[in-house]
Amino acid sequence: MEHVLNVIDPLKQFTKESIRLVKRCSKPDRKEFQKIAMATAEHSLFNMEHVLNVIDPLKQFTKESIRLVKRCSKPDRKEFQKIAMATAVGFAIMGFIGFFVKLIHIPINNIIVGA
């Protein structure tokens, strides 16, 4: 029972002090209320400026992106074939380079490891 009282007593004390604090606090008069309202409004405007500073570049980026997508067109058949051929040649060249590097690397590796 004593352990329970040790837990409850601080809670009772806290409750009493909280009630006493609430009773001592008074409602702000009209002038104080106006000061608080003005400070809150200034704080809200300050935060709104930060929000606008973040949103404005995003809006600009969105507008420019939409304009870019509208101006872009699909490539015609001839242009597509040209791009596909260039890509295929690039893959082939990179494949041959890789093949020759590996072809040269194997004998050199055997000489080093075999010795």
Disulfide bonds with the S-S distance in Angstrom:
none
